[in-house]
Amino acid sequence: MGTKGRPRISEFVKFIIAYKVIQYANRWNETHYRAWLRFVKVKAFKDLMQEHYKNTQHRDHWVKTITRNFDRQRSFYSKHLKEIIRKFPKLKIYTPKEYKAYLVKIKARKTMGIGSLKATVKRVRKS
């Protein structure tokens, strides 16, 4: 049997929403609420809400409602997003330049030390 009430948000959806809202708030220097309203207008938001409402009946109706109805967006923010953003207070938002430097740093770590020799050793099978 199903449970009544609003559906639970998966950790993936929580993290993506929090990341994008904080990113938009920092980028345009606005509040989290204004950033949320800006994020709702993005094309990829519809796919994210499809993932959120995947276990409900009439999923397309719910997605259409949250993308078009201002009151639904406001209530979703007040019921879900305030709590989600509080859970991720020190979420690091990378600029593209910082992210590329981070990837180079990780790649450099893989080529250092004794662990880097593991892939180059060829073993001969005994038959």
C-alpha positions as MATLAB code, in Angstrom:
seq = 'MGTKGRPRISEFVKFIIAYKVIQYANRWNETHYRAWLRFVKVKAFKDLMQEHYKNTQHRDHWVKTITRNFDRQRSFYSKHLKEIIRKFPKLKIYTPKEYKAYLVKIKARKTMGIGSLKATVKRVRKS';
ca = [
       0.000    0.000    0.000;
       1.120    3.497   -0.713;
       1.503    6.228    1.828;
      -0.445    9.448    1.798;
       1.088   12.878    1.736;
       3.846   14.458   -0.239;
       6.457   12.156   -1.759;
       9.891   11.890   -0.189;
      12.697   13.607   -2.067;
      15.668   11.421   -2.945;
      19.119   12.556   -1.833;
      20.142   13.035   -5.457;
      17.300   15.463   -6.163;
      17.917   17.274   -2.858;
      21.574   17.788   -3.633;
      21.005   18.941   -7.228;
      18.314   21.430   -6.216;
      20.414   22.807   -3.353;
      23.505   23.059   -5.555;
      21.726   24.889   -8.366;
      19.816   27.255   -6.069;
      22.994   28.201   -4.179;
      24.856   28.551   -7.483;
      22.179   30.862   -8.909;
      22.037   32.875   -5.693;
      25.793   33.429   -5.804;
      25.927   34.101   -9.532;
      23.165   36.734   -9.626;
      23.636   37.972   -6.043;
      20.063   37.317   -4.975;
      18.197   35.464   -2.228;
      17.657   31.722   -2.300;
      13.954   32.271   -2.931;
      14.591   34.431   -6.022;
      17.190   31.901   -7.207;
      14.606   29.126   -6.797;
      12.104   31.039   -8.937;
      14.825   31.513  -11.565;
      15.717   27.795  -11.447;
      12.094   26.785  -12.033;
      12.240   28.408  -15.487;
      15.198   26.284  -16.660;
      14.448   23.460  -19.124;
      16.273   20.800  -17.089;
      14.090   21.538  -14.059;
      11.247   19.590  -15.652;
      13.402   16.435  -15.838;
      14.460   16.877  -12.234;
      10.847   17.097  -11.113;
      10.035   14.003  -13.197;
      12.610   12.204  -11.049;
      11.081   13.665   -7.876;
       7.524   12.626   -8.732;
       8.452    9.225  -10.211;
       6.517    7.218   -7.601;
       3.256    9.161   -7.862;
       0.232    8.745  -10.050;
      -0.332   11.421  -12.682;
       3.312   12.455  -12.643;
       2.929   14.721  -15.691;
       0.140   16.649  -13.961;
       2.306   17.315  -10.896;
       5.295   18.370  -12.984;
       3.160   20.697  -15.075;
       1.614   22.188  -11.944;
       4.922   22.958  -10.260;
       6.443   24.434  -13.418;
       3.476   26.720  -14.190;
       1.733   27.553  -10.906;
       3.416   30.264   -8.819;
       1.603   29.263   -5.603;
       2.802   25.666   -5.984;
       6.389   26.892   -6.470;
       6.116   29.057   -3.366;
       4.737   26.223   -1.248;
       7.384   23.781   -2.539;
      10.055   26.266   -1.492;
       8.603   26.780    1.967;
       7.967   23.064    2.628;
      11.097   21.546    1.104;
      13.823   23.942    0.057;
      14.372   25.896    3.246;
      15.202   22.642    5.006;
      17.337   21.332    2.132;
      19.456   24.491    1.911;
      20.030   24.388    5.680;
      21.371   20.827    5.306;
      24.045   21.978    2.842;
      25.374   25.201    4.412;
      28.976   24.875    3.228;
      28.347   23.508   -0.235;
      31.299   24.502   -2.408;
      30.234   25.913   -5.775;
      33.036   25.567   -8.307;
      33.558   27.941  -11.190;
      34.537   26.157  -14.426;
      38.163   27.242  -13.979;
      38.282   25.916  -10.391;
      36.645   22.651  -11.449;
      39.222   22.048  -14.203;
      42.047   22.715  -11.726;
      40.409   20.268   -9.307;
      40.265   17.556  -12.000;
      43.938   18.096  -12.893;
      44.825   17.772   -9.202;
      42.939   14.467   -8.928;
      44.560   13.130  -12.094;
      48.006   14.056  -10.758;
      47.297   12.124   -7.558;
      46.600    8.962   -9.560;
      50.026    9.070  -11.225;
      51.980    9.378   -7.968;
      53.199    6.794   -5.509;
      53.290    3.038   -5.599;
      49.665    2.776   -6.693;
      50.560    4.247  -10.085;
      52.762    1.229  -10.865;
      49.911   -1.234  -10.520;
      48.529   -0.655  -14.024;
      51.942   -0.899  -15.747;
      52.969   -4.293  -14.346;
      52.253   -7.079  -16.826;
      51.733  -10.495  -15.352;
      52.533  -13.682  -17.199;
      50.024  -16.493  -16.878;
      51.299  -19.875  -15.885;
      49.716  -22.649  -17.870;
];
